[in-house]
Amino acid sequence: MTFPSDLEIARAASLLPLTTVAESAGIPTKYLEPYGDGAAKVKLGAIEDMAEQPRAKYVVVSAITPTPLGEGKTTTVVGLGQGFSHIGKRATIAIRQPSMGPTFGIKGGAAGGGYSQVVPMELLNLHLTGDMHAVTAAHNMCSAMLDAHLFHGNELGLDPHSVTWRRVLDINERALRNIVVGLGGRLDGIPRETGFDITAASEVMAALALCTSLADLRARMGRIVVGYDRTGTPITAEDLQVAGAMTVILKEAIKPNLMQTLEGTPALVHCGPFGNIATGNSSIIADQIGIRTGDYLLTEAGFGADMGAERFFNIKCRISGMAPDAAVLVATVRGLKAHSGNHRIVAGKPLPEALLVENPDEVHQGGDNLRKQLENMTVHGVSPVVAINVFPGDHSADIAAIHEIAAEYGARAAATTHFADGGAGASDLAAAVAEACDETSDFKVLYPDEMSLRDKIRTVADKIYGADGVDFSPQADKQIDTFETNGFGDLPICIAKTHLSISSDPTLKGAPTGWRLPVREVRASIGAGFIYPICGDMRTLPGLGKMPAASGIDIDENGEIVGLS
């Protein structure tokens, strides 16, 4: 029997009315703004109105370092959310909105998979309620005002060679990474080099995800630094008199989107900041609502625990003031075998036969990555639970090896089959997470605000990545000095590095040692509220492959979307 596609499963689902979903979560329906039958905006007034409702246990879901095989983190979030209902508990999930760049590129959609999906699938992956486009427009409004300011005399004295603000769009397009604007006649602007990033990499997106109210968002838009004058003084969006217009464009986008899983679990979908150079987490505002909606709020952090979870702990929780009660770490047998370094795995090609044979020793070898990520959870004082995402053909001895690794760190572990079995397949995992949440949490951030930027970078490199030290380029040293001189030294740091390794080298698997973190430059997202050192060659606008997903997506004779995955 052929297993149905994600799209076929999603289309066969019987959806609950969103008013029913909201009522089950204790969200007053007067705060819903329906967008068709599949989604509804939640007005921010719900935060205050729900403030007296009991607080849910707060759980972050992360994973081992990603491999080309995919560990199924979003699918696990959805399955676990559904699994709580099978043990008599109520849960809400909070996830990021997918970017259409990866959806039409190589990654595909991000609605979950199998019988653990957020639905409607097409709506989630394509436009949703227009939040991505609002972020794109707000960001590019700032870009347009900046170039207009240069054209009309540059009263602020902005140094064209020190402009840091680019443009964004929500597609993959390598040809736009580096461009020249202002070509043509005298009335077509001031020629200068600039470029495009993907919308998920926009500072506007990061600020939207980290703001706590509309007033806070307005303040963050004003603090955005677009460049510097010739004395090194920062020029902001407030200086350009564009911060108000940017906030107006985002007035609807600040409201989280309410959807549901295949089993009717409430799903708050909001924001999609890049996981490489931003926080990789959904919004604080969605969590402010979700934390009052049941027994558990599950929020997903992008990429491995050294990336999204570290930023969840040290940036998102620092700003929101919300402390997690437990953490889930998704691992797979195949992923840990990949981290042994014994196999050459290429996305889209058949798996090596040797990867699929029973080999618990190899699981233990690649398990160094799981061990380090467990350390990364516990160093923040949070109880971890290992979610063993079981694939067909996994061997019991290999699964047992993951249990053994978890036991080394005193962590709970549970196998889960939510992809094939929905919430019922995640009931054991839900029970393990519930037990972890009942323990006393001792959550703490990794470094204090007043620590210097260099020492913050060294702390993350040492304690989270396992580096032997940090090497700052002369350019990075100069930039750090400028930021601290301008009063930005108390901000948290968000290290931009490869997501394919705990180290800065994507070819190093497992838990590498004996290496140093190279910081080649340092940038500032003052509106979002963090400094981001760049380690290695980071692409902020992906390109399309030879055969992207877009080539197989179409409309059939009945007007239905086909090929979306």
Secondary structure as UniProt FT lines:
FT   HELIX           6..12
FT   HELIX           18..25
FT   HELIX           29..31
FT   STRAND          32..35
FT   TURN            36..38
FT   STRAND          39..42
FT   HELIX           45..49
FT   TURN            50..52
FT   STRAND          57..63
FT   TURN            68..69
FT   HELIX           73..85
FT   TURN            86..88
FT   STRAND          91..95
FT   HELIX           100..104
FT   STRAND          112..113
FT   TURN            114..115
FT   STRAND          116..119
FT   HELIX           121..125
FT   TURN            126..129
FT   HELIX           131..151
FT   TURN            152..153
FT   TURN            155..156
FT   HELIX           160..162
FT   STRAND          167..169
FT   HELIX           174..176
FT   STRAND          179..181
FT   HELIX           186..188
FT   STRAND          192..194
FT   STRAND          196..198
FT   HELIX           199..201
FT   HELIX           203..210
FT   HELIX           214..223
FT   STRAND          225..229
FT   TURN            230..231
FT   STRAND          234..236
FT   TURN            237..241
FT   HELIX           243..249
FT   TURN            250..254
FT   STRAND          257..261
FT   TURN            262..263
FT   STRAND          266..269
FT   TURN            275..277
FT   HELIX           284..290
FT   TURN            291..292
FT   STRAND          296..301
FT   HELIX           305..309
FT   HELIX           310..311
FT   HELIX           312..316
FT   HELIX           317..320
FT   STRAND          326..331
FT   HELIX           333..338
FT   TURN            339..341
FT   TURN            347..348
FT   HELIX           353..356
FT   HELIX           360..378
FT   TURN            379..381
FT   STRAND          384..389
FT   TURN            392..393
FT   HELIX           396..408
FT   TURN            409..410
FT   STRAND          412..416
FT   HELIX           418..421
FT   HELIX           422..426
FT   HELIX           427..438
FT   TURN            449..450
FT   HELIX           453..460
FT   HELIX           461..465
FT   STRAND          470..472
FT   HELIX           474..485
FT   TURN            486..487
FT   TURN            489..490
FT   TURN            506..507
FT   STRAND          517..519
FT   STRAND          521..525
FT   TURN            526..529
FT   STRAND          530..534
FT   HELIX           549..552
FT   STRAND          554..555
FT   TURN            557..558
FT   STRAND          561..562
//
